[in-house]
Amino acid sequence: MKPILEVQDVSKVYPSDNGNVEALRPTSFKVERGEFVTLIGPSGCGKTTMLFMLAGLEEPTDGLMLVNGRQAIGPGADRGMVFQNYTLYPWLTVAQNVLFSATLKTFRQDGGDLKAANERCDALLYLMGLEAFAKAYPRELSGGMKQRVAIARALLPRPAILLMDEPFGALDAQTREEIQQLTALLTRHEGTTVLMVTHDVDEALFLSTRTLVFSPRPGRIVEDISVPFGEVRTLDLKLTPEFISLKRRMLGLLRRESDANRQDYLQRLLQVQEPEISHVHPRPKARKESQ
Amino acid sequence: MNQPSLTLQLRRNIPTRRYRVLAVVGFALCLAVWGLISASAIVDPVFLPSPVTVAHTMTEIFSDQTIWSDLWVSFVRVTIGFLLSAVVALPMGILIGSFKPIEAILQPVTEFVRYVPVPALIPILMVTLGIGEESKWALIFIGTYFQLVLMVADEVRRVPYELLQVAQTLGAKRGEIISRVLWRSAMPGIFDALRLCNGWAWTYLIVAELVAANEGLGFRILKFSRFLQTPKIWVYLILLGAIGLLLDLLFRALNRRLFKWAESGK
């Protein structure tokens, strides 16, 4: 069977006034149906850029992205997206937010069944523990609830891939664990393929079946780690020696990469030290003090 | 515990009741200052009549038919001019706020026209459109359109970009994003822009009526001044202020009713 996602030599370069900024080196990977893949790395490593390119919200500078063997160009409901910030439509109720995709032209053109969509909306809200809030407006919800609605909204059109950009970053620890478990349950139940960006090692290991570790900018994949903790996971997993040893390995990887990066920056800083310092402290004054 | 504190706390809310009481106090203070000035006779009573005189004149004026017809004529003028302006400014503002090339073509020109003092256009308007209703609608239109269109565009640009991106990932096309996300999200702000522009429309109405008219509130004020009937002028000024305040409150109440969702939650 074909992989659900194939990324071939995708790179991203941002043009800027002082030359081009390379955000992502040519990157390739494949994702099989039903995998839960996390992209992890320091900020600015291009993992979010990768996700936005997959969502069709940004264009790759080079390379090819195939979803179900077909090239993905521009955004589409086959790649659902959950954003880091709360992005519910405040003028729509919870149910209307979840059903948003089913009220669009593309849904009708693709022969979508509104009644089935309504039932699916009810089911998703029920699974997310939000059935009592179907008619509530986003301003009445807590942060965790908003993000659960956003996930339900992205899942409604049954996307081939669910893309998530640090979706739980703004939540408190307890809410985060709850919603992590819900997400795992729901996506496993539906067999959804998930790509999630995170910088939280615990989260990556607890949720994913596979983790791609990115280097600091310009980003590239430095390691492709499979996370062999089985299908059903409980919070106790986080306390097992296997989990902790894998966590240690990943933290080591991330630190090594950022240390290397820091060394690089230090080198560059030392090279420009002289003129930099003279700007900050006028030389004559410094001399006077030393005498 | 529930003692109202008398200290001024930065941006802290106060109960609605106390807010209203203080608003009335504000009006009462103005009235008191006015009364004191006219009683001390610093200003010639011909120019600043006492509150009592004005109150008497008010009952006189309101028992006459003229003020009602003036009010009606002015109201119709301002409403037509304002509606014309809104009907054009809303779609144009949405286009300018949605598409950068359209913004580049229209916004700098609009900014330029916006800084041309509108009353300076009156001679041209009278030459081209005459001294009938059309020139008054045109003045109100010009006075409000160029402000409103930029305010609408601003509101559209203020819609968080992620709300657009979400719509795209859910399968929405350009037209749907404009009508179902940008417009919907900007609506409360646009409604507020309409409220402000309505106030300006009244200003330009009076300007137009002061220059050339044979009925309406502005015309009447000019006529009173010719006969040095200052108490009557004051009554009309107070009426204009009251109309403005009333319309403002109406717009705000409507805004709250229509856009409950936009109220800041927890």
Interface residues (C-beta under 8 A of the other chain):
Chain A: A55 G56 L57 G74 P75 G76 A77 R79 G80 M81 F83 N85 T87 Y89 P90 W91 F100 S101 L104 K105 T106 F107 Y137 P138 R139 E140 S142 R153 A154 P157 L163
Chain B: P160 E162 L163 Q165 V166 A167 Q168 T169 L170 G171 A172 K173 E176 V181 R184 S185 M187 F259 K260 W261 A262 E263 S264 G265 K266
